[in-house]
């Protein structure tokens, strides 16, 4: 599947144990998202349109109101990358 560089970066962070935290408006719609690595650092590449694309393609999923995590389909689409620590 064809995935952009920013989508790839976010999926790679999620595959390593990161999570996407979100805030909802009173009507229930998500109005802001922030992607955190497993070390607690904020990833600036995760925007609301990017989040919507990942969610629409079913690469990320939330269970029970918890932060969004990568799905098995998302893991299959992420390319192997060197860990840049």
N, C-alpha and C positions, 0 to 999 in steps of 0.2 A: 504494500500500500504506500502511496506517496504521502510523506509527512514532511512538513516544513522544519527548518532548523530550530525554530523556537518551540514547536511542539515536541521535537525530539529531545531538546534540552529539558523540558518540563517532565516528560515521561521518564527520562533517565534519572532525574532526581527522585521521582516517585518510586521507581523501581529499586532504588537504593534505600528506601524506607522513609521518604519524605511524605508530606501530606499537604493538601490544599484546604485551607480554612476559609470560611465564607461568612458573610453577614447578610441577613435578610431584611427586607423592608417590611412594614406592617402588613402589606397585602400578600406576603409570602414569596415574592420574587427576590432572587439573589442580586444584590446591588454592588458588592465588592468581594474580591477574592485575593488571597495572598498565599503563596506557595512557600513552605518552609522545608529545609533539608532536615535530615535526621539529627544534625548537630544543632539545629535551631536557627540557622541563618536564613534570611529572607531572599528569595529569588525574584528579581525584578522583571523577568521575562514573562511571567504569568499575568496576563490581562484578562478582562472579562470576555472579549471576543474569542481569545484563544481557549479559555475555559469552556465556552459554549461549543466550540468545534470539537474539543476532546470529549465532551459529554455526549454530543450528538453521534460521534463515531463509536461510543461505548468503550472508550479507552480508560475512563475513570468512573468510579461509582462510590456513592455514600450509602452506608447502612445505618439506619436508626438515628439520623441527625448528626452523625459523627463526621469528621473531616473526610474529604474525598481521597481515595487511594486508587492505585493502578489496578486494572482488572487483568485477567489472564490474556485477553485479546490485546490489551495495551502492552503487556510484557512481550508478546509475540512480535509486535511491530517495532519495538525499540531496538536500535542497532547497538552492538557492543561498542563501548567507548572506554578510553583510558580514564582512570579516576584522577582528576586534577586537584589533588590536595596539596 
